[in-house]
């Protein structure tokens, strides 16, 4: 164990868009675990679109990340020193310790993860916030019924890939939207969606209409902007839109202007925003459903791994530009 | 009884916006009531924003109005000849006979109205589609709770005026949005809203913030466009938006671009479109609640009356431009 720590701090808030100089890497002394505290060596850092929001100080779900502190984020790490009887050295834990090699947390802030059936990193993705987001957003808001058509944007991403596979298990026709032919092939060939539309091909609305001959009953929206505006044109009467993410807007200098609000009226659409924290008391319920599906191969899951904490800023920028492919992780140790 | 009928036909569909030459007045022979049919002399014609949608052939709730036929609309009229034992000459009935002096309908298409406690014309407004729209939209979708803040646009209109008064009865702080100082005074002084914001005063967002110091929990949206976009900026976490009408868009050449979708995500807003027909089996339930409130003076109601069927086109154009004040009616006979 080294006696120094490395951290990536939030150095400044983005002006027009996120840039490398919004981050700064520093070395600090290794922290020590006080009474009731646990020292964790981070192994996996999760990279997620929501992080862009935390970098700004506009009103959002939660307070902005603090300047000159380690950038916020979930990790999976290994317990090194424990002053909490619930944890022992070697335990793998889910943490909120953010972008750093080591961190100290109170035991109550950690969740032990069971890496015997699935890799520990899965608790940052399909069995973590993204998977639980997919589960509650789809079942509680989307409410798909057998035979209905479900559209999922960012279909190859950490949330979208799970949503689409859950939709297939629920008996839906599932149509993905993804950026690029390679992602679309993966979504159909590997994840089992019925079709996938490439939103970069320049004919999104026509392609959506062709892929959804019976219209759309549920849209699980992760992208927003021109993607959501096109989907609004093909929604059915009494359809549902889960607003889970608007990644197209997060790093844009000007807000997108949505032109099809009238579809909400004419089709009596129910559109609802969500954040997974709203179900935080019910996470175990989602995991009890997801773990056997993942362990049994009913839900397939792809990770995209970058090595080295110093590459975390670029990994986040890639996620915001749709360059990642599957759940984005940084391997820290 | 004259032996000729006068009708206002839909002569053409609007191009950029509604115009007088979209209508044509004709005289025809008086229709005769066949077996099971009833001849009705229309007395009151209802003028409503939804009529603009029926004039176009874009996809909407219901098929477009047919060219060269009487323009569609609800009326209250008097039975002249009845070949249906449920109706007798002199009965007042609610009809779908549209823009004409006389019309023939099957008995099953008519609803007898009780004009003993309230004027017959009220069944086109506060006790008709607008009132029932207000009731179900607010109670089923808006779901206001005591102490919450309710915003209502087109607050002096047929729907908005009822929504706001129901909101006060439900214990809400109620803030109207209306066009012009005169309407705003009426909304506060006569209808009892807590405040009213004039969207023509040029500082809508600032005025909304001042009138809603605790934010907005329910928005009952009748206007859309820049009004809805401003309201989105002041919505609270877990708030609800009832999309009842988007009158600002109906007659516009280009669609409005809504810039605050992100508020739906961040605040987990539930936004839902509605059309009163979705509750058509439950109209009596709404009327059972509304009639005593209206008859007892708990809900105040204002009508704006134009005389003469030939003035119906101008009355509709005025409604679409917000020039009416209260429920717009045409007195036909």
Interface residues (C-beta under 8 A of the other chain):
Chain A: X59 X60 X61 X224 X228 X243 X244 X245 X246 X249 X255 X256 X257 X258 X259 X260 X261 X262 X264 X265 X266 X267 X268 X269 X270 X271 X272 X273 X274 X275 X278
Chain B: X59 X60 X61 X224 X228 X243 X244 X245 X246 X249 X255 X256 X257 X258 X259 X260 X261 X262 X264 X265 X266 X267 X268 X269 X270 X271 X272 X273 X274 X275 X278
